[in-house]
Amino acid sequence: MDLTELRDQIDEIDSQIVELYERRMDVCSKVADYKIETGKKVFDRSREAEKIAKVGALTHNEFNRHGVEELFEQIMSVSRKLQYRKLSESKRGGRLPFIGVDTLDTEHARVVFQGTAGSYSQAAMFAYFGESVDSFHVETFRDAMSAIDEGAADFAVLPIENSSAGIVSENYDLLVKFENYIVAEQIIKIDNCLLGLKGTTEEEIKTVYSHPQALMQCARYLDEHRNFKQISFSNTALAAEKVLRDNDRTQAAIAGAHAAKLYGLEVIREKINFSSGNSTRFIIVTNQKIFRKDAKKVSICFEVKHESGSLYHILSHFIYNNLNMNKIESRPMEDRPWEYRFFLDFDGNLEDGAVRNALRGLREETLNMKILGNY
């Protein structure tokens, strides 16, 4: 037979596959109706594993067995998504434990940030809440999370990601450990400067203090000055404060120009970060499960089984529900070497049907899933 005849045969077989697929989905729809009426869960892991093993055994060689198993994994995944959609339409899928609000009550809020006066966190807080905000600062990110968890503050401002240096991993982990939720974000431009005592020259500097992220953002500049000893500090403003307090012309801090003004230091070299578009995204966090009704981004974290294809099947929920995923990060899990927790941002609002469908599927098919916020 020539190629045209072979392709005709494939077309005929494909039309039969489509017909059989639609018949199968009709039956799956009736299965969904039954599960809705009886309250049975959509995802039955043991039943699906048994089914895949059964269809795999019908094949005649190893290559076909793997192909059929992959095909039926996908078919059953689509079937589940149909059932999740019908469950949502039936209004029996339960409500998400978040309350939509028109606006955030920021006028009478007390806000906490990590660091001290002159820090970028304070600048982000002023940008979002205004400079007249009732605020206080704490030493660590954990302290800030604890402050809102315990009710000492209504909101916390925390850096979560820098455009040059990447994520602030500690704050990702703290979002899992605390029952606190993201309700807004604020992005500010970062212009790191080399600060020292008045009259200090670049040639006099021997030691540079700053936050690890700021040091990474200025890696190219520091690589050109390898005689500088780099020492990590918990906050850029605290590093500037140390330089002033020690009154040592061989010390310098990497911080913003606003910190130089606040502590009476001199800008020895300005804009030393290697990216002119260097920006940091800060999150506004509270202990209330609320979201603005006009929110457009959802952040979640989840864990999956440590086996082939598990993440692939989870991400298919976003494709099927036509949701745009903005980013995904992974963080190692404590006491489980080489296993990871995934953090994911996607476009949407918790009141959207597509978002609810995706989250319902994730909740059933992941080991653990937490909504970190809608903002």
GUPA-348185 format. One record per residue (C-alpha): y negated, z negated, x negated. Coordinates in steps of 0.5 Angstrom, whole numbers, plus 500, padded with zeros to 3 digits. Layout:
# residues N
SITE  c2  c3  c1
SITE   Y   Z   X
...
***
This chain:
# residues 375
SITE  c2  c3  c1
SITE 500 500 500
SITE 493 501 498
SITE 487 496 498
SITE 484 498 504
SITE 491 497 508
SITE 492 490 504
SITE 485 488 507
SITE 486 490 514
SITE 492 486 514
SITE 488 480 511
SITE 483 481 517
SITE 488 481 522
SITE 491 475 519
SITE 484 472 519
SITE 483 473 526
SITE 489 469 528
SITE 487 464 523
SITE 480 463 527
SITE 484 463 534
SITE 488 458 532
SITE 483 454 529
SITE 479 454 535
SITE 485 452 539
SITE 486 446 534
SITE 479 444 535
SITE 479 444 543
SITE 485 439 542
SITE 481 435 537
SITE 476 435 543
SITE 481 432 547
SITE 483 427 542
SITE 476 425 541
SITE 475 424 549
SITE 481 419 549
SITE 479 415 543
SITE 472 414 546
SITE 476 412 553
SITE 480 407 549
SITE 476 405 543
SITE 480 407 538
SITE 477 409 531
SITE 476 416 529
SITE 478 415 522
SITE 486 414 521
SITE 487 414 514
SITE 494 413 514
SITE 495 418 520
SITE 491 423 516
SITE 495 422 509
SITE 502 423 513
SITE 499 429 516
SITE 497 432 509
SITE 504 431 506
SITE 508 434 512
SITE 504 440 512
SITE 504 441 504
SITE 512 440 505
SITE 512 446 509
SITE 510 451 503
SITE 514 454 498
SITE 511 453 491
SITE 507 448 488
SITE 500 452 488
SITE 501 454 496
SITE 502 446 497
SITE 496 444 493
SITE 492 450 497
SITE 495 448 504
SITE 493 440 503
SITE 486 442 501
SITE 485 446 507
SITE 488 441 512
SITE 483 436 508
SITE 478 440 510
SITE 480 442 517
SITE 481 434 519
SITE 474 433 516
SITE 471 438 520
SITE 475 435 526
SITE 472 428 525
SITE 465 430 525
SITE 466 433 532
SITE 469 427 534
SITE 463 423 531
SITE 458 428 535
SITE 462 427 541
SITE 462 419 540
SITE 454 419 539
SITE 453 424 545
SITE 457 419 549
SITE 452 413 547
SITE 458 409 546
SITE 458 409 538
SITE 453 402 538
SITE 446 402 535
SITE 444 401 528
SITE 441 394 527
SITE 434 397 525
SITE 428 396 530
SITE 423 402 530
SITE 415 400 529
SITE 409 404 530
SITE 406 401 524
SITE 407 395 519
SITE 403 389 519
SITE 400 389 513
SITE 393 386 515
SITE 395 379 515
SITE 401 380 510
SITE 402 376 503
SITE 405 381 498
SITE 409 379 491
SITE 409 383 485
SITE 413 382 478
SITE 408 382 472
SITE 401 379 472
SITE 394 382 473
SITE 393 389 470
SITE 400 391 471
SITE 402 398 474
SITE 406 394 480
SITE 399 391 481
SITE 396 397 481
SITE 401 400 486
SITE 400 394 491
SITE 392 395 491
SITE 394 403 492
SITE 398 401 498
SITE 395 394 501
SITE 388 395 499
SITE 385 390 493
SITE 383 385 498
SITE 391 383 499
SITE 393 376 499
SITE 398 377 493
SITE 401 373 488
SITE 406 375 482
SITE 412 373 479
SITE 416 373 472
SITE 422 377 474
SITE 424 383 479
SITE 429 378 482
SITE 424 373 483
SITE 420 378 487
SITE 426 379 491
SITE 428 372 492
SITE 420 371 495
SITE 421 375 501
SITE 428 373 502
SITE 426 366 502
SITE 420 368 506
SITE 414 366 501
SITE 412 373 502
SITE 412 378 507
SITE 413 384 502
SITE 414 386 495
SITE 412 391 491
SITE 418 394 486
SITE 418 400 481
SITE 424 404 483
SITE 423 410 479
SITE 419 414 473
SITE 419 421 473
SITE 420 421 465
SITE 424 415 464
SITE 428 415 470
SITE 431 409 475
SITE 429 402 474
SITE 437 400 475
SITE 436 393 476
SITE 432 394 482
SITE 437 399 485
SITE 442 393 484
SITE 438 388 487
SITE 437 392 493
SITE 445 391 494
SITE 445 384 492
SITE 439 382 497
SITE 438 383 505
SITE 432 386 504
SITE 430 393 506
SITE 425 399 504
SITE 419 400 509
SITE 415 404 505
SITE 413 407 498
SITE 407 408 493
SITE 407 413 487
SITE 402 412 482
SITE 400 416 476
SITE 402 413 469
SITE 397 414 463
SITE 400 409 458
SITE 395 407 452
SITE 396 404 445
SITE 392 398 446
SITE 390 393 440
SITE 384 388 438
SITE 377 391 438
SITE 376 394 432
SITE 384 395 430
SITE 386 402 427
SITE 392 406 428
SITE 394 405 421
SITE 394 397 422
SITE 399 397 427
SITE 406 394 425
SITE 409 392 432
SITE 408 395 439
SITE 410 391 445
SITE 411 394 452
SITE 416 394 458
SITE 423 398 456
SITE 421 404 461
SITE 414 405 458
SITE 417 405 451
SITE 421 411 453
SITE 416 414 457
SITE 412 414 450
SITE 418 416 446
SITE 415 422 442
SITE 409 418 440
SITE 413 413 438
SITE 418 417 434
SITE 412 420 430
SITE 410 413 428
SITE 417 410 426
SITE 414 404 422
SITE 412 401 429
SITE 417 396 430
SITE 418 396 438
SITE 419 390 442
SITE 421 390 449
SITE 417 386 454
SITE 418 384 461
SITE 411 387 463
SITE 406 392 460
SITE 400 387 462
SITE 404 381 459
SITE 405 385 453
SITE 397 386 453
SITE 396 379 454
SITE 401 377 448
SITE 396 382 444
SITE 390 378 446
SITE 393 371 445
SITE 396 372 438
SITE 390 375 436
SITE 394 379 431
SITE 391 386 429
SITE 398 388 427
SITE 400 388 434
SITE 399 393 439
SITE 401 394 447
SITE 403 400 451
SITE 400 399 457
SITE 394 402 462
SITE 387 403 461
SITE 386 398 466
SITE 390 392 462
SITE 385 394 456
SITE 379 392 461
SITE 382 386 464
SITE 384 383 457
SITE 378 385 453
SITE 383 390 448
SITE 381 396 446
SITE 384 403 447
SITE 387 405 440
SITE 390 412 443
SITE 390 414 450
SITE 395 418 454
SITE 401 417 449
SITE 406 418 454
SITE 410 425 453
SITE 409 428 460
SITE 402 429 463
SITE 405 428 470
SITE 408 422 468
SITE 408 418 475
SITE 412 412 478
SITE 415 411 485
SITE 414 404 487
SITE 418 401 494
SITE 415 396 499
SITE 420 392 501
SITE 421 386 506
SITE 427 382 509
SITE 426 385 516
SITE 431 391 519
SITE 425 395 521
SITE 422 402 520
SITE 416 406 522
SITE 418 411 527
SITE 415 416 523
SITE 419 415 517
SITE 422 421 514
SITE 426 419 508
SITE 433 414 509
SITE 436 411 503
SITE 443 408 503
SITE 448 406 498
SITE 456 406 498
SITE 462 406 495
SITE 468 410 495
SITE 476 410 493
SITE 477 412 486
SITE 481 418 487
SITE 480 426 487
SITE 475 429 492
SITE 473 422 495
SITE 465 423 494
SITE 466 431 496
SITE 468 429 503
SITE 463 424 504
SITE 457 429 502
SITE 460 434 507
SITE 457 429 512
SITE 450 431 510
SITE 452 439 510
SITE 455 439 517
SITE 449 435 520
SITE 444 440 516
SITE 441 434 512
SITE 437 435 506
SITE 439 430 500
SITE 434 429 495
SITE 437 425 490
SITE 444 421 488
SITE 445 416 483
SITE 450 412 481
SITE 451 405 478
SITE 457 401 475
SITE 460 396 479
SITE 461 389 477
SITE 468 387 475
SITE 471 394 476
SITE 470 398 470
SITE 469 405 471
SITE 468 405 478
SITE 461 406 481
SITE 456 405 487
SITE 452 411 489
SITE 445 411 491
SITE 443 417 496
SITE 436 419 499
SITE 436 424 504
SITE 431 427 509
SITE 431 424 516
SITE 429 418 521
SITE 434 413 524
SITE 433 415 531
SITE 435 422 529
SITE 442 424 532
SITE 444 428 526
SITE 442 422 522
SITE 446 417 526
SITE 452 422 526
SITE 452 422 518
SITE 451 415 518
SITE 457 413 523
SITE 462 418 519
SITE 460 415 512
SITE 461 408 515
SITE 468 409 517
SITE 470 413 511
SITE 467 409 505
SITE 469 403 503
SITE 462 400 504
SITE 456 403 506
SITE 449 399 507
SITE 442 402 509
SITE 437 401 504
SITE 431 403 509
SITE 428 408 512
SITE 421 410 510
***
